[in-house]
Amino acid sequence: MTELRDLYQDLILDHGRAPRNFRRLERADGAAEGYNPLCGDQYRVELALEGDRIRDVAFQGLGCAISKASASLMTTALKGKTRAEGEALFAKFHALLTSDAPDDGSLGKLAVFSGVREFPVRVKCATLPWHTFKAALEGRAEAVSTE
Ligand code: ZN
């Protein structure tokens, strides 16, 4: 278990240091801003849709390693998914971090954040990008705040 945990942490460190899809989209169909005042994490998530599918998703902003790694892994997980699949993934991810729901394997690399649920303050860091993504998907204009 210790080895697994180390591996997971490596993945978070890697994505925190070298975030994927850390850019702006040339043409965004949806965008939202998210802010976690407790930690200072602040992100903008942009997405491009093709019909019902998330063709591209990217983010910008700054925050702690957990929030940045979460945003990075989120973008890699969401690309190519349908809106419904994206929302379902968010629900599963949220359940993983806020309940004792066991990982059934469907979260793939996102399961790396399961250890975060032991640190309630960090849960907000990890879920902020997802709340922001959902706001962008739903076309909500007001900024997302974890407070
Ligand atoms: Zn944070």
Backbone and ligand atoms as CSV (ligand in chain L), in Angstrom:
chain,resi,resn,atom,element,x,y,z
A,1,MET,N,N,0.838,-1.206,0.000
A,1,MET,CA,C,0.000,0.000,0.000
A,1,MET,C,C,0.868,1.248,0.000
A,2,THR,N,N,1.993,1.150,0.737
A,2,THR,CA,C,2.879,2.310,0.801
A,2,THR,C,C,3.420,2.640,-0.580
A,3,GLU,N,N,3.758,1.584,-1.331
A,3,GLU,CA,C,4.286,1.797,-2.674
A,3,GLU,C,C,3.264,2.480,-3.569
A,4,LEU,N,N,2.023,2.007,-3.455
A,4,LEU,CA,C,0.944,2.604,-4.252
A,4,LEU,C,C,0.803,4.084,-3.913
A,5,ARG,N,N,0.849,4.358,-2.636
A,5,ARG,CA,C,0.683,5.742,-2.194
A,5,ARG,C,C,1.799,6.627,-2.755
A,6,ASP,N,N,3.018,6.101,-2.727
A,6,ASP,CA,C,4.145,6.864,-3.268
A,6,ASP,C,C,3.951,7.141,-4.747
A,7,LEU,N,N,3.454,6.118,-5.441
A,7,LEU,CA,C,3.233,6.250,-6.874
A,7,LEU,C,C,2.207,7.345,-7.134
A,8,TYR,N,N,1.140,7.306,-6.356
A,8,TYR,CA,C,0.081,8.302,-6.498
A,8,TYR,C,C,0.629,9.700,-6.269
A,9,GLN,N,N,1.444,9.804,-5.239
A,9,GLN,CA,C,1.980,11.129,-4.946
A,9,GLN,C,C,2.878,11.611,-6.075
A,10,ASP,N,N,3.611,10.680,-6.675
A,10,ASP,CA,C,4.447,11.047,-7.814
A,10,ASP,C,C,3.598,11.615,-8.939
A,11,LEU,N,N,2.447,11.000,-9.154
A,11,LEU,CA,C,1.559,11.443,-10.223
A,11,LEU,C,C,1.047,12.860,-9.935
A,12,ILE,N,N,0.689,13.113,-8.680
A,12,ILE,CA,C,0.213,14.449,-8.304
A,12,ILE,C,C,1.340,15.465,-8.449
A,13,LEU,N,N,2.521,15.087,-8.004
A,13,LEU,CA,C,3.667,15.997,-8.110
A,13,LEU,C,C,3.975,16.309,-9.570
A,14,ASP,N,N,3.924,15.264,-10.403
A,14,ASP,CA,C,4.227,15.426,-11.829
A,14,ASP,C,C,3.242,16.392,-12.483
A,15,HIS,N,N,1.953,16.180,-12.239
A,15,HIS,CA,C,0.941,17.050,-12.861
A,15,HIS,C,C,0.948,18.446,-12.245
A,16,GLY,N,N,1.342,18.532,-10.961
A,16,GLY,CA,C,1.435,19.846,-10.321
A,16,GLY,C,C,2.581,20.655,-10.903
A,17,ARG,N,N,3.666,19.960,-11.218
A,17,ARG,CA,C,4.854,20.635,-11.755
A,17,ARG,C,C,4.706,20.945,-13.238
A,18,ALA,N,N,4.152,20.006,-13.970
A,18,ALA,CA,C,4.022,20.153,-15.425
A,18,ALA,C,C,2.575,19.909,-15.841
A,19,PRO,N,N,1.693,20.846,-15.522
A,19,PRO,CA,C,0.267,20.633,-15.793
A,19,PRO,C,C,-0.033,20.488,-17.286
A,20,ARG,N,N,-0.919,19.529,-17.610
A,20,ARG,CA,C,-1.343,19.334,-18.997
A,20,ARG,C,C,-2.499,20.281,-19.304
A,21,ASN,N,N,-2.578,20.667,-20.571
A,21,ASN,CA,C,-3.672,21.535,-21.037
A,21,ASN,C,C,-3.725,22.856,-20.264
A,22,PHE,N,N,-2.562,23.319,-19.863
A,22,PHE,CA,C,-2.455,24.594,-19.161
A,22,PHE,C,C,-2.279,25.690,-20.212
A,23,ARG,N,N,-3.394,26.155,-20.743
A,23,ARG,CA,C,-3.376,27.105,-21.857
A,23,ARG,C,C,-4.762,27.696,-22.031
A,24,ARG,N,N,-4.876,28.592,-22.979
A,24,ARG,CA,C,-6.185,29.124,-23.341
A,24,ARG,C,C,-6.646,28.440,-24.612
A,25,LEU,N,N,-7.964,28.359,-24.785
A,25,LEU,CA,C,-8.496,27.832,-26.028
A,25,LEU,C,C,-8.685,28.976,-27.009
A,26,GLU,N,N,-8.471,28.692,-28.283
A,26,GLU,CA,C,-8.694,29.724,-29.287
A,26,GLU,C,C,-10.172,30.093,-29.372
A,27,ARG,N,N,-10.990,29.071,-29.265
A,27,ARG,CA,C,-12.435,29.315,-29.298
A,27,ARG,C,C,-13.090,28.472,-28.221
A,28,ALA,N,N,-13.607,29.131,-27.193
A,28,ALA,CA,C,-14.239,28.405,-26.098
A,28,ALA,C,C,-15.752,28.517,-26.193
A,29,ASP,N,N,-16.422,27.404,-26.014
A,29,ASP,CA,C,-17.887,27.410,-25.994
A,29,ASP,C,C,-18.413,27.635,-24.588
A,30,GLY,N,N,-17.554,27.430,-23.625
A,30,GLY,CA,C,-17.940,27.650,-22.240
A,30,GLY,C,C,-16.707,27.968,-21.420
A,31,ALA,N,N,-16.862,28.819,-20.416
A,31,ALA,CA,C,-15.738,29.168,-19.551
A,31,ALA,C,C,-16.280,29.585,-18.197
A,32,ALA,N,N,-15.494,29.339,-17.164
A,32,ALA,CA,C,-15.900,29.753,-15.826
A,32,ALA,C,C,-14.659,29.984,-14.976
A,33,GLU,N,N,-14.846,30.795,-13.951
A,33,GLU,CA,C,-13.772,31.076,-13.009
A,33,GLU,C,C,-14.117,30.429,-11.673
A,34,GLY,N,N,-13.098,29.875,-11.027
A,34,GLY,CA,C,-13.316,29.267,-9.719
A,34,GLY,C,C,-12.296,29.763,-8.718
A,35,TYR,N,N,-12.730,29.897,-7.474
A,35,TYR,CA,C,-11.860,30.454,-6.439
A,35,TYR,C,C,-12.063,29.697,-5.134
A,36,ASN,N,N,-10.964,29.317,-4.545
A,36,ASN,CA,C,-10.990,28.668,-3.236
A,36,ASN,C,C,-10.290,29.589,-2.243
A,37,PRO,N,N,-11.051,30.444,-1.536
A,37,PRO,CA,C,-10.446,31.460,-0.670
A,37,PRO,C,C,-9.640,30.864,0.477
A,38,LEU,N,N,-9.976,29.640,0.874
A,38,LEU,CA,C,-9.282,29.008,1.989
A,38,LEU,C,C,-7.808,28.771,1.680
A,39,CYS,N,N,-7.531,28.478,0.407
A,39,CYS,CA,C,-6.164,28.133,0.008
A,39,CYS,C,C,-5.590,29.173,-0.942
A,40,GLY,N,N,-6.463,29.890,-1.640
A,40,GLY,CA,C,-6.003,30.877,-2.608
A,40,GLY,C,C,-5.967,30.343,-4.032
A,41,ASP,N,N,-6.484,29.135,-4.234
A,41,ASP,CA,C,-6.514,28.560,-5.586
A,41,ASP,C,C,-7.485,29.348,-6.458
A,42,GLN,N,N,-7.044,29.659,-7.665
A,42,GLN,CA,C,-7.872,30.453,-8.562
A,42,GLN,C,C,-7.653,29.973,-9.990
A,43,TYR,N,N,-8.732,29.484,-10.615
A,43,TYR,CA,C,-8.585,28.911,-11.953
A,43,TYR,C,C,-9.682,29.360,-12.901
A,44,ARG,N,N,-9.322,29.348,-14.173
A,44,ARG,CA,C,-10.290,29.558,-15.235
A,44,ARG,C,C,-10.285,28.285,-16.076
A,45,VAL,N,N,-11.444,27.715,-16.272
A,45,VAL,CA,C,-11.569,26.506,-17.081
A,45,VAL,C,C,-12.324,26.856,-18.354
A,46,GLU,N,N,-11.782,26.463,-19.483
A,46,GLU,CA,C,-12.431,26.708,-20.767
A,46,GLU,C,C,-12.676,25.375,-21.470
A,47,LEU,N,N,-13.777,25.294,-22.185
A,47,LEU,CA,C,-14.024,24.063,-22.929
A,47,LEU,C,C,-14.623,24.361,-24.293
A,48,ALA,N,N,-14.319,23.470,-25.203
A,48,ALA,CA,C,-14.855,23.548,-26.557
A,48,ALA,C,C,-15.683,22.301,-26.806
A,49,LEU,N,N,-16.885,22.510,-27.315
A,49,LEU,CA,C,-17.792,21.387,-27.550
A,49,LEU,C,C,-17.928,21.117,-29.037
A,50,GLU,N,N,-18.186,19.855,-29.313
A,50,GLU,CA,C,-18.502,19.462,-30.680
A,50,GLU,C,C,-19.749,18.604,-30.573
A,51,GLY,N,N,-20.881,19.208,-30.844
A,51,GLY,CA,C,-22.129,18.513,-30.580
A,51,GLY,C,C,-22.255,18.297,-29.088
A,52,ASP,N,N,-22.354,17.062,-28.689
A,52,ASP,CA,C,-22.529,16.729,-27.287
A,52,ASP,C,C,-21.202,16.356,-26.633
A,53,ARG,N,N,-20.134,16.444,-27.393
A,53,ARG,CA,C,-18.851,15.952,-26.925
A,53,ARG,C,C,-17.911,17.096,-26.516
A,54,ILE,N,N,-17.128,16.840,-25.474
A,54,ILE,CA,C,-16.121,17.803,-25.040
A,54,ILE,C,C,-14.888,17.598,-25.920
A,55,ARG,N,N,-14.747,18.485,-26.902
A,55,ARG,CA,C,-13.660,18.329,-27.865
A,55,ARG,C,C,-12.322,18.722,-27.249
A,56,ASP,N,N,-12.350,19.776,-26.434
A,56,ASP,CA,C,-11.110,20.244,-25.819
A,56,ASP,C,C,-11.446,20.930,-24.498
A,57,VAL,N,N,-10.536,20.824,-23.569
A,57,VAL,CA,C,-10.725,21.498,-22.284
A,57,VAL,C,C,-9.354,21.918,-21.769
A,58,ALA,N,N,-9.280,23.143,-21.279
A,58,ALA,CA,C,-8.002,23.680,-20.839
A,58,ALA,C,C,-8.222,24.561,-19.617
A,59,PHE,N,N,-7.142,24.827,-18.913
A,59,PHE,CA,C,-7.288,25.692,-17.735
A,59,PHE,C,C,-6.089,26.613,-17.587
A,60,GLN,N,N,-6.314,27.678,-16.830
A,60,GLN,CA,C,-5.249,28.611,-16.491
A,60,GLN,C,C,-5.464,29.047,-15.059
A,61,GLY,N,N,-4.434,29.589,-14.460
A,61,GLY,CA,C,-4.588,30.096,-13.114
A,61,GLY,C,C,-3.459,29.645,-12.216
A,62,LEU,N,N,-3.671,29.799,-10.925
A,62,LEU,CA,C,-2.626,29.410,-9.998
A,62,LEU,C,C,-3.226,28.877,-8.715
A,63,GLY,N,N,-2.431,28.091,-8.038
A,63,GLY,CA,C,-2.881,27.493,-6.787
A,63,GLY,C,C,-1.883,26.457,-6.317
A,64,CYS,N,N,-2.277,25.711,-5.313
A,64,CYS,CA,C,-1.379,24.725,-4.724
A,64,CYS,C,C,-1.209,23.519,-5.665
A,65,ALA,N,N,-0.288,22.648,-5.316
A,65,ALA,CA,C,0.023,21.482,-6.159
A,65,ALA,C,C,-1.190,20.570,-6.319
A,66,ILE,N,N,-1.973,20.420,-5.256
A,66,ILE,CA,C,-3.149,19.532,-5.319
A,66,ILE,C,C,-4.169,20.065,-6.326
A,67,SER,N,N,-4.466,21.345,-6.232
A,67,SER,CA,C,-5.490,21.903,-7.127
A,67,SER,C,C,-5.000,21.907,-8.571
A,68,LYS,N,N,-3.741,22.208,-8.757
A,68,LYS,CA,C,-3.193,22.262,-10.127
A,68,LYS,C,C,-3.145,20.859,-10.739
A,69,ALA,N,N,-2.713,19.886,-9.934
A,69,ALA,CA,C,-2.668,18.506,-10.421
A,69,ALA,C,C,-4.077,18.001,-10.702
A,70,SER,N,N,-5.025,18.392,-9.873
A,70,SER,CA,C,-6.406,17.972,-10.073
A,70,SER,C,C,-6.954,18.555,-11.372
A,71,ALA,N,N,-6.685,19.827,-11.611
A,71,ALA,CA,C,-7.148,20.471,-12.846
A,71,ALA,C,C,-6.503,19.801,-14.060
A,72,SER,N,N,-5.214,19.500,-13.944
A,72,SER,CA,C,-4.478,18.887,-15.040
A,72,SER,C,C,-5.031,17.501,-15.373
A,73,LEU,N,N,-5.186,16.669,-14.343
A,73,LEU,CA,C,-5.705,15.312,-14.564
A,73,LEU,C,C,-7.162,15.357,-15.031
A,74,MET,N,N,-7.882,16.356,-14.544
A,74,MET,CA,C,-9.278,16.519,-14.971
A,74,MET,C,C,-9.353,16.771,-16.479
A,75,THR,N,N,-8.517,17.650,-16.979
A,75,THR,CA,C,-8.587,17.961,-18.409
A,75,THR,C,C,-8.248,16.738,-19.252
A,76,THR,N,N,-7.269,15.947,-18.805
A,76,THR,CA,C,-6.908,14.766,-19.589
A,76,THR,C,C,-8.030,13.727,-19.545
A,77,ALA,N,N,-8.754,13.687,-18.407
A,77,ALA,CA,C,-9.833,12.701,-18.265
A,77,ALA,C,C,-11.078,13.108,-19.049
A,78,LEU,N,N,-11.292,14.405,-19.195
A,78,LEU,CA,C,-12.551,14.876,-19.791
A,78,LEU,C,C,-12.533,14.939,-21.312
A,79,LYS,N,N,-11.354,15.087,-21.868
A,79,LYS,CA,C,-11.272,15.277,-23.313
A,79,LYS,C,C,-11.883,14.094,-24.067
A,80,GLY,N,N,-12.821,14.376,-24.952
A,80,GLY,CA,C,-13.442,13.331,-25.748
A,80,GLY,C,C,-14.699,12.744,-25.124
A,81,LYS,N,N,-14.947,13.102,-23.855
A,81,LYS,CA,C,-16.139,12.583,-23.188
A,81,LYS,C,C,-17.383,13.370,-23.632
A,82,THR,N,N,-18.555,12.750,-23.494
A,82,THR,CA,C,-19.793,13.491,-23.714
A,82,THR,C,C,-20.064,14.329,-22.465
A,83,ARG,N,N,-20.996,15.262,-22.587
A,83,ARG,CA,C,-21.361,16.085,-21.426
A,83,ARG,C,C,-21.809,15.200,-20.274
A,84,ALA,N,N,-22.655,14.219,-20.586
A,84,ALA,CA,C,-23.199,13.340,-19.538
A,84,ALA,C,C,-22.084,12.536,-18.880
A,85,GLU,N,N,-21.135,12.055,-19.691
A,85,GLU,CA,C,-20.008,11.291,-19.132
A,85,GLU,C,C,-19.152,12.184,-18.237
A,86,GLY,N,N,-18.968,13.429,-18.657
A,86,GLY,CA,C,-18.192,14.381,-17.870
A,86,GLY,C,C,-18.845,14.658,-16.529
A,87,GLU,N,N,-20.155,14.830,-16.550
A,87,GLU,CA,C,-20.884,15.092,-15.308
A,87,GLU,C,C,-20.867,13.863,-14.403
A,88,ALA,N,N,-20.955,12.693,-14.999
A,88,ALA,CA,C,-20.928,11.460,-14.206
A,88,ALA,C,C,-19.559,11.276,-13.554
A,89,LEU,N,N,-18.518,11.639,-14.302
A,89,LEU,CA,C,-17.155,11.527,-13.776
A,89,LEU,C,C,-16.976,12.473,-12.584
A,90,PHE,N,N,-17.519,13.660,-12.712
A,90,PHE,CA,C,-17.447,14.633,-11.621
A,90,PHE,C,C,-18.161,14.084,-10.384
A,91,ALA,N,N,-19.337,13.505,-10.575
A,91,ALA,CA,C,-20.103,12.965,-9.448
A,91,ALA,C,C,-19.314,11.858,-8.748
A,92,LYS,N,N,-18.656,11.016,-9.543
A,92,LYS,CA,C,-17.869,9.923,-8.971
A,92,LYS,C,C,-16.650,10.450,-8.225
A,93,PHE,N,N,-16.005,11.418,-8.838
A,93,PHE,CA,C,-14.816,12.017,-8.227
A,93,PHE,C,C,-15.194,12.681,-6.909
A,94,HIS,N,N,-16.299,13.396,-6.921
A,94,HIS,CA,C,-16.768,14.089,-5.726
A,94,HIS,C,C,-17.095,13.082,-4.624
A,95,ALA,N,N,-17.729,11.987,-4.993
A,95,ALA,CA,C,-18.087,10.948,-4.020
A,95,ALA,C,C,-16.830,10.308,-3.426
A,96,LEU,N,N,-15.828,10.119,-4.278
A,96,LEU,CA,C,-14.567,9.516,-3.820
A,96,LEU,C,C,-13.919,10.382,-2.738
A,97,LEU,N,N,-14.024,11.698,-2.894
A,97,LEU,CA,C,-13.360,12.611,-1.972
A,97,LEU,C,C,-14.185,12.972,-0.750
A,98,THR,N,N,-15.493,12.784,-0.825
A,98,THR,CA,C,-16.330,13.263,0.272
A,98,THR,C,C,-17.086,12.148,0.991
A,99,SER,N,N,-16.903,10.921,0.559
A,99,SER,CA,C,-17.578,9.820,1.248
A,99,SER,C,C,-16.634,8.631,1.317
A,100,ASP,N,N,-17.114,7.547,1.870
A,100,ASP,CA,C,-16.283,6.353,1.962
A,100,ASP,C,C,-16.445,5.463,0.741
A,101,ALA,N,N,-17.048,6.031,-0.290
A,101,ALA,CA,C,-17.269,5.252,-1.504
A,101,ALA,C,C,-15.947,4.670,-1.993
A,102,PRO,N,N,-15.895,3.349,-2.170
A,102,PRO,CA,C,-14.659,2.743,-2.660
A,102,PRO,C,C,-14.475,3.046,-4.146
A,103,ASP,N,N,-13.229,3.066,-4.567
A,103,ASP,CA,C,-12.929,3.286,-5.979
A,103,ASP,C,C,-13.230,1.997,-6.738
A,104,ASP,N,N,-14.138,2.070,-7.690
A,104,ASP,CA,C,-14.511,0.860,-8.439
A,104,ASP,C,C,-13.666,0.702,-9.706
A,105,GLY,N,N,-12.653,1.542,-9.829
A,105,GLY,CA,C,-11.751,1.423,-10.954
A,105,GLY,C,C,-12.123,2.316,-12.129
A,106,SER,N,N,-13.335,2.857,-12.110
A,106,SER,CA,C,-13.790,3.646,-13.250
A,106,SER,C,C,-13.169,5.042,-13.291
A,107,LEU,N,N,-12.533,5.433,-12.202
A,107,LEU,CA,C,-11.942,6.774,-12.182
A,107,LEU,C,C,-10.529,6.801,-12.773
A,108,GLY,N,N,-9.959,5.633,-12.985
A,108,GLY,CA,C,-8.620,5.588,-13.558
A,108,GLY,C,C,-7.631,6.371,-12.705
A,109,LYS,N,N,-6.833,7.198,-13.363
A,109,LYS,CA,C,-5.795,7.953,-12.659
A,109,LYS,C,C,-6.357,8.919,-11.627
A,110,LEU,N,N,-7.617,9.313,-11.807
A,110,LEU,CA,C,-8.220,10.270,-10.877
A,110,LEU,C,C,-8.295,9.713,-9.462
A,111,ALA,N,N,-8.234,8.382,-9.332
A,111,ALA,CA,C,-8.298,7.742,-8.018
A,111,ALA,C,C,-7.099,8.130,-7.156
A,112,VAL,N,N,-6.095,8.728,-7.775
A,112,VAL,CA,C,-4.908,9.180,-7.061
A,112,VAL,C,C,-5.277,10.139,-5.924
A,113,PHE,N,N,-6.445,10.787,-6.052
A,113,PHE,CA,C,-6.833,11.788,-5.060
A,113,PHE,C,C,-7.616,11.195,-3.881
A,114,SER,N,N,-7.773,9.873,-3.858
A,114,SER,CA,C,-8.577,9.280,-2.781
A,114,SER,C,C,-7.974,9.578,-1.409
A,115,GLY,N,N,-6.654,9.687,-1.335
A,115,GLY,CA,C,-6.008,9.965,-0.051
A,115,GLY,C,C,-6.310,11.358,0.469
A,116,VAL,N,N,-6.768,12.230,-0.433
A,116,VAL,CA,C,-7.022,13.622,-0.063
A,116,VAL,C,C,-8.205,13.740,0.902
A,117,ARG,N,N,-9.096,12.751,0.870
A,117,ARG,CA,C,-10.299,12.879,1.711
A,117,ARG,C,C,-9.979,12.865,3.196
A,118,GLU,N,N,-8.763,12.452,3.542
A,118,GLU,CA,C,-8.353,12.510,4.940
A,118,GLU,C,C,-8.028,13.938,5.364
A,119,PHE,N,N,-7.979,14.841,4.380
A,119,PHE,CA,C,-7.646,16.234,4.666
A,119,PHE,C,C,-8.737,17.150,4.098
A,120,PRO,N,N,-9.789,17.397,4.913
A,120,PRO,CA,C,-10.958,18.139,4.423
A,120,PRO,C,C,-10.612,19.465,3.740
A,121,VAL,N,N,-9.608,20.162,4.232
A,121,VAL,CA,C,-9.247,21.439,3.624
A,121,VAL,C,C,-8.766,21.226,2.186
A,122,ARG,N,N,-8.072,20.116,1.976
A,122,ARG,CA,C,-7.529,19.807,0.655
A,122,ARG,C,C,-8.594,19.306,-0.328
A,123,VAL,N,N,-9.689,18.809,0.228
A,123,VAL,CA,C,-10.773,18.332,-0.644
A,123,VAL,C,C,-11.252,19.484,-1.522
A,124,LYS,N,N,-11.317,20.678,-0.945
A,124,LYS,CA,C,-11.765,21.846,-1.713
A,124,LYS,C,C,-10.772,22.188,-2.819
A,125,CYS,N,N,-9.498,21.990,-2.536
A,125,CYS,CA,C,-8.469,22.229,-3.556
A,125,CYS,C,C,-8.689,21.281,-4.737
A,126,ALA,N,N,-8.928,20.018,-4.418
A,126,ALA,CA,C,-9.037,18.988,-5.462
A,126,ALA,C,C,-10.338,19.100,-6.249
A,127,THR,N,N,-11.408,19.566,-5.595
A,127,THR,CA,C,-12.704,19.606,-6.288
A,127,THR,C,C,-12.956,20.940,-6.982
A,128,LEU,N,N,-12.206,21.981,-6.619
A,128,LEU,CA,C,-12.435,23.301,-7.240
A,128,LEU,C,C,-12.424,23.263,-8.775
A,129,PRO,N,N,-11.404,22.658,-9.394
A,129,PRO,CA,C,-11.398,22.639,-10.871
A,129,PRO,C,C,-12.651,21.980,-11.438
A,130,TRP,N,N,-13.154,20.967,-10.753
A,130,TRP,CA,C,-14.336,20.240,-11.234
A,130,TRP,C,C,-15.593,21.089,-11.109
A,131,HIS,N,N,-15.728,21.776,-9.984
A,131,HIS,CA,C,-16.878,22.677,-9.834
A,131,HIS,C,C,-16.828,23.756,-10.923
A,132,THR,N,N,-15.623,24.200,-11.215
A,132,THR,CA,C,-15.451,25.250,-12.228
A,132,THR,C,C,-15.786,24.701,-13.615
A,133,PHE,N,N,-15.352,23.482,-13.883
A,133,PHE,CA,C,-15.691,22.823,-15.150
A,133,PHE,C,C,-17.207,22.723,-15.307
A,134,LYS,N,N,-17.898,22.321,-14.244
A,134,LYS,CA,C,-19.342,22.138,-14.310
A,134,LYS,C,C,-20.040,23.470,-14.600
A,135,ALA,N,N,-19.540,24.526,-13.975
A,135,ALA,CA,C,-20.115,25.853,-14.224
A,135,ALA,C,C,-19.909,26.253,-15.688
A,136,ALA,N,N,-18.736,25.928,-16.232
A,136,ALA,CA,C,-18.445,26.243,-17.633
A,136,ALA,C,C,-19.367,25.442,-18.548
A,137,LEU,N,N,-19.602,24.199,-18.183
A,137,LEU,CA,C,-20.450,23.319,-18.989
A,137,LEU,C,C,-21.898,23.810,-18.977
A,138,GLU,N,N,-22.308,24.325,-17.818
A,138,GLU,CA,C,-23.700,24.773,-17.674
A,138,GLU,C,C,-23.870,26.224,-18.081
A,139,GLY,N,N,-22.754,26.867,-18.442
A,139,GLY,CA,C,-22.848,28.250,-18.901
A,139,GLY,C,C,-23.191,29.233,-17.801
A,140,ARG,N,N,-22.795,28.900,-16.569
A,140,ARG,CA,C,-23.042,29.817,-15.466
A,140,ARG,C,C,-22.003,30.923,-15.462
A,141,ALA,N,N,-22.444,32.126,-15.326
A,141,ALA,CA,C,-21.539,33.269,-15.470
A,141,ALA,C,C,-20.844,33.650,-14.158
A,142,GLU,N,N,-21.522,33.476,-13.049
A,142,GLU,CA,C,-20.926,33.930,-11.787
A,142,GLU,C,C,-19.767,33.017,-11.389
A,143,ALA,N,N,-18.774,33.597,-10.726
A,143,ALA,CA,C,-17.602,32.829,-10.342
A,143,ALA,C,C,-17.967,31.780,-9.299
A,144,VAL,N,N,-17.319,30.627,-9.405
A,144,VAL,CA,C,-17.517,29.549,-8.458
A,144,VAL,C,C,-16.651,29.804,-7.244
A,145,SER,N,N,-17.217,29.613,-6.064
A,145,SER,CA,C,-16.410,29.719,-4.853
A,145,SER,C,C,-16.681,28.506,-3.992
A,146,THR,N,N,-15.618,28.007,-3.351
A,146,THR,CA,C,-15.790,26.826,-2.507
A,146,THR,C,C,-16.372,27.225,-1.153
A,147,GLU,N,N,-16.447,28.518,-0.886
A,147,GLU,CA,C,-17.005,28.973,0.406
A,147,GLU,C,C,-18.440,29.427,0.224
L,1,ZN,ZN,ZN,-5.228,24.519,-2.676
